[in-house]
């Protein structure tokens, strides 16, 4: 918890503006929680919490994808609010992630609202394209992206000021309604598995389940040995890379023998 900092507000507004645009333009990468939350953590003075929330929130969002006009909970606003709750309101990580989903869902409607409000720009952009006027198309895009980024920046500022202001009240609420905070914590802890499960349902091939279960088993084995516990995930990742390279090598030799792909040797 702490006082309101003008420097933090300005920096938070700037990065939020960039993240909002990055969802649909620029790199389409830095807005992801695993990158955005550590950046916000540096701004708020707690990069360690930024790394923890970024990694966890990324697992929650990794399987959520927009389909047509349906928007998933917004990764940008959810990450910002989770960081503010965790750093400024002194919530634990799971509770902050559970609480932030309300704002992430609200962000979904903000994106839809902006797209609806700026839909008139499409006609102008189409007209500019028919006239072979790239500056006109760029101007329409700039207006749309500026509006989106500005609205997200304002919401981030409101969330920051609100989080700092209500921090004492939240602290008192945590002590008087432990059952509610425990529920938020349980929900936040569960959501990471839900997000990853959605991704696996989309991508997981039937012949990969054995490797998945083997990975869980190795993670538990390494994690419960004192000498390897601190590097359990890295060791499992190295084993996974070795298996992938071996599988690629075997398939390359097989295809080469059939007159297909060559391994270059």
C-alpha positions as CSV (number, residue, x, y, z in Angstrom):
1,X,0.0,0.0,0.0
2,X,1.1,3.6,-0.5
3,X,0.2,7.1,-1.5
4,X,-0.8,8.2,-5.0
5,X,2.2,8.9,-7.2
6,X,1.9,11.2,-10.2
7,X,4.9,9.6,-11.8
8,X,3.3,6.2,-11.5
9,X,0.0,7.4,-12.9
10,X,1.7,9.0,-15.9
11,X,3.8,5.9,-16.7
12,X,0.9,3.6,-16.2
13,X,-1.3,5.7,-18.6
14,X,1.5,5.7,-21.2
15,X,2.1,1.9,-21.1
16,X,-1.6,1.2,-21.0
17,X,-2.1,3.3,-24.1
18,X,0.5,1.3,-25.9
19,X,-0.8,-2.1,-24.6
20,X,-4.3,-1.2,-25.7
21,X,-3.2,-0.5,-29.3
22,X,-0.8,-3.5,-29.3
23,X,-3.8,-5.8,-28.9
24,X,-4.7,-5.2,-32.5
25,X,-1.7,-3.5,-34.1
26,X,2.1,-2.8,-33.5
27,X,3.7,-6.1,-32.2
28,X,0.6,-7.9,-30.9
29,X,2.9,-9.3,-28.2
30,X,3.9,-6.8,-25.5
31,X,0.3,-6.5,-24.3
32,X,0.3,-10.2,-23.2
33,X,0.3,-10.5,-19.4
34,X,3.7,-12.3,-19.2
35,X,5.3,-9.1,-20.7
36,X,2.9,-6.3,-19.6
37,X,2.6,-7.3,-15.9
38,X,6.4,-7.2,-15.2
39,X,6.5,-3.8,-16.9
40,X,3.7,-2.6,-14.7
41,X,5.5,-4.2,-11.7
42,X,8.5,-2.1,-12.4
43,X,6.4,1.1,-12.6
44,X,4.6,0.2,-9.3
45,X,7.9,-0.7,-7.6
46,X,7.3,-4.5,-7.3
47,X,8.7,-6.4,-10.4
48,X,8.6,-9.7,-8.5
49,X,4.9,-9.5,-8.1
50,X,4.7,-8.5,-11.8
51,X,6.5,-11.6,-12.8
52,X,4.3,-13.8,-10.6
53,X,1.0,-12.3,-11.8
54,X,2.1,-12.1,-15.4
55,X,3.0,-15.8,-15.6
56,X,-0.2,-16.8,-13.8
57,X,-2.5,-14.5,-15.7
58,X,-0.9,-15.6,-19.0
59,X,-2.0,-19.2,-18.2
60,X,-5.5,-17.9,-17.6
61,X,-5.6,-16.0,-20.9
62,X,-3.6,-18.3,-23.1
63,X,-6.6,-20.3,-24.4
64,X,-9.0,-17.3,-24.7
65,X,-9.3,-16.0,-28.3
66,X,-11.8,-13.6,-30.0
67,X,-14.2,-15.4,-32.3
68,X,-16.1,-13.1,-34.6
69,X,-17.8,-10.4,-32.5
70,X,-17.3,-12.3,-29.2
71,X,-14.5,-10.9,-27.2
72,X,-12.8,-12.8,-24.3
73,X,-12.0,-11.1,-20.9
74,X,-9.6,-8.4,-21.7
75,X,-6.0,-9.3,-21.0
76,X,-4.8,-5.7,-20.6
77,X,-7.3,-4.3,-18.1
78,X,-7.3,-7.5,-16.1
79,X,-3.6,-7.5,-15.7
80,X,-3.5,-3.8,-14.7
81,X,-6.2,-4.2,-12.1
82,X,-4.6,-7.4,-10.7
83,X,-1.3,-5.6,-10.3
84,X,-2.9,-2.6,-8.6
85,X,-4.8,-4.9,-6.2
86,X,-1.8,-6.9,-5.4
87,X,0.7,-4.1,-5.0
88,X,-1.4,-1.1,-3.8
89,X,-4.2,-2.9,-2.0
90,X,-1.9,-5.6,-0.6
91,X,-4.0,-8.6,-1.9
92,X,-2.3,-12.0,-2.3
93,X,-1.8,-13.0,-6.0
94,X,-4.7,-15.5,-6.3
95,X,-7.2,-13.1,-4.7
96,X,-6.1,-10.3,-6.9
97,X,-6.5,-12.5,-10.0
98,X,-9.9,-13.6,-8.9
99,X,-11.0,-10.0,-8.3
100,X,-9.6,-8.7,-11.6
101,X,-11.8,-10.9,-13.7
102,X,-14.7,-8.5,-13.1
103,X,-12.7,-5.7,-14.7
104,X,-11.3,-8.0,-17.4
105,X,-14.9,-8.9,-18.5
106,X,-15.8,-5.2,-18.4
107,X,-12.9,-4.6,-20.7
108,X,-14.5,-6.9,-23.2
109,X,-17.5,-4.5,-23.4
110,X,-15.2,-1.5,-23.7
111,X,-13.5,-3.0,-26.8
112,X,-16.9,-3.9,-28.3
113,X,-18.2,-0.3,-27.6
114,X,-15.1,1.3,-29.2
115,X,-15.5,-1.0,-32.3
116,X,-19.2,0.0,-32.5
117,X,-18.6,3.7,-32.1
118,X,-15.8,3.8,-34.7
119,X,-17.5,1.6,-37.2
120,X,-18.4,4.7,-39.2
121,X,-14.7,5.1,-40.0
122,X,-14.9,1.9,-42.1
123,X,-16.9,3.7,-44.8
124,X,-14.3,6.5,-44.9
125,X,-11.4,4.0,-45.0
126,X,-13.1,2.1,-47.8
127,X,-13.6,5.4,-49.7
128,X,-10.0,6.3,-49.2
129,X,-8.9,2.9,-50.4
130,X,-11.1,3.3,-53.6
131,X,-9.4,6.6,-54.2
132,X,-5.9,5.1,-53.7
133,X,-5.4,7.4,-50.7
134,X,-3.2,5.6,-48.2
135,X,-3.0,8.7,-46.0
136,X,-6.8,8.6,-45.6
137,X,-6.8,4.9,-44.5
138,X,-3.9,5.6,-42.1
139,X,-5.8,8.6,-40.6
140,X,-8.9,6.4,-40.0
141,X,-6.7,3.8,-38.3
142,X,-5.0,6.4,-36.2
143,X,-8.3,7.9,-35.0
144,X,-9.6,4.5,-34.0
145,X,-6.4,3.4,-32.2
146,X,-6.0,6.7,-30.4
147,X,-9.5,6.5,-29.1
148,X,-9.0,2.9,-27.9
149,X,-5.7,3.7,-26.2
150,X,-7.0,6.9,-24.6
151,X,-10.0,5.1,-23.1
152,X,-7.9,2.3,-21.7
153,X,-5.4,4.8,-20.2
154,X,-8.3,6.7,-18.5
155,X,-9.6,3.4,-17.1
156,X,-6.1,2.4,-15.8
157,X,-5.8,5.8,-14.1
158,X,-9.2,5.4,-12.4
159,X,-8.3,1.9,-11.3
160,X,-5.0,3.1,-9.9
161,X,-6.5,6.0,-7.9
162,X,-9.4,3.8,-6.8
163,X,-7.1,1.0,-5.7
164,X,-4.9,3.3,-3.6
165,X,-7.9,5.1,-2.2
166,X,-9.9,2.1,-1.1
167,X,-6.8,0.1,0.1
168,X,-7.6,0.7,3.8
169,X,-11.2,-0.3,3.3
170,X,-10.2,-3.5,1.4
171,X,-7.8,-4.3,4.2
172,X,-10.6,-4.0,6.8
173,X,-12.9,-6.0,4.5
174,X,-10.3,-8.8,4.2
175,X,-10.3,-9.2,8.0
176,X,-14.1,-9.1,8.4
177,X,-15.0,-11.2,5.3
178,X,-12.3,-13.8,5.2
179,X,-14.7,-16.3,3.6
180,X,-15.3,-14.0,0.6
181,X,-11.6,-13.3,0.1
182,X,-10.9,-17.0,0.4
183,X,-13.5,-17.6,-2.4
184,X,-11.8,-15.0,-4.6
185,X,-8.4,-16.7,-3.9
186,X,-9.8,-20.1,-4.8
187,X,-11.3,-18.7,-8.0
188,X,-8.1,-17.0,-9.0
189,X,-6.1,-20.2,-8.3
190,X,-8.5,-22.2,-10.4
191,X,-8.6,-19.9,-13.4
192,X,-5.1,-20.6,-14.5
193,X,-6.0,-24.3,-15.1
194,X,-9.2,-23.3,-16.9
195,X,-7.3,-21.2,-19.4
196,X,-4.7,-23.8,-20.1
197,X,-7.4,-26.5,-20.4
198,X,-9.1,-24.4,-23.1
199,X,-5.8,-24.3,-25.0
200,X,-5.2,-28.0,-24.6
201,X,-8.8,-28.8,-25.8
202,X,-8.0,-26.9,-29.0
203,X,-4.5,-28.0,-29.7
204,X,-3.9,-31.3,-27.9
205,X,-3.5,-34.4,-30.1
206,X,-4.5,-37.8,-28.8
207,X,-1.0,-39.2,-29.1
208,X,0.4,-36.3,-26.9
209,X,-1.4,-37.2,-23.7
210,X,1.3,-39.6,-22.7
211,X,4.0,-36.9,-22.9
212,X,1.8,-34.5,-21.0
213,X,1.3,-36.9,-18.1
214,X,5.0,-37.8,-18.2
215,X,5.8,-34.1,-17.9
216,X,3.6,-33.7,-14.8
217,X,5.2,-36.8,-13.2
218,X,8.7,-35.5,-13.9
219,X,7.8,-32.0,-12.5
220,X,6.6,-33.7,-9.3
221,X,9.6,-35.9,-9.0
222,X,12.1,-33.0,-9.5
223,X,10.1,-30.7,-7.3
224,X,10.2,-33.0,-4.3
225,X,14.0,-33.5,-4.4
226,X,15.9,-30.8,-2.5
227,X,18.7,-30.8,-5.0
228,X,16.5,-30.2,-8.1
229,X,13.4,-28.4,-6.6
230,X,14.6,-24.9,-7.5
231,X,15.1,-25.8,-11.2
232,X,12.3,-28.4,-11.6
233,X,10.6,-26.6,-14.5
234,X,13.9,-25.9,-16.3
235,X,14.9,-29.5,-16.1
236,X,11.5,-30.6,-17.4
237,X,11.8,-28.1,-20.2
238,X,15.2,-29.5,-21.2
239,X,13.8,-33.0,-21.2
240,X,10.9,-31.8,-23.4
241,X,13.3,-30.2,-25.8
242,X,15.4,-33.4,-26.0
243,X,12.3,-35.4,-26.7
244,X,11.1,-33.0,-29.4
245,X,14.5,-33.0,-31.1
246,X,14.6,-36.8,-31.0
247,X,11.1,-37.0,-32.5
248,X,12.0,-34.6,-35.2
249,X,15.2,-36.5,-36.0
250,X,13.3,-39.8,-36.2
251,X,10.6,-38.4,-38.5
252,X,13.3,-36.7,-40.7
253,X,15.1,-40.0,-41.2
254,X,11.8,-41.7,-41.9
255,X,10.7,-39.2,-44.5
256,X,14.2,-39.1,-46.0
257,X,14.1,-42.8,-46.4
258,X,10.8,-42.5,-48.2
259,X,12.3,-39.9,-50.6
260,X,10.8,-37.0,-48.8
261,X,12.4,-34.3,-46.6
262,X,16.2,-34.3,-46.3
263,X,18.1,-33.5,-43.0
264,X,20.9,-31.9,-45.0
265,X,23.5,-34.6,-44.3
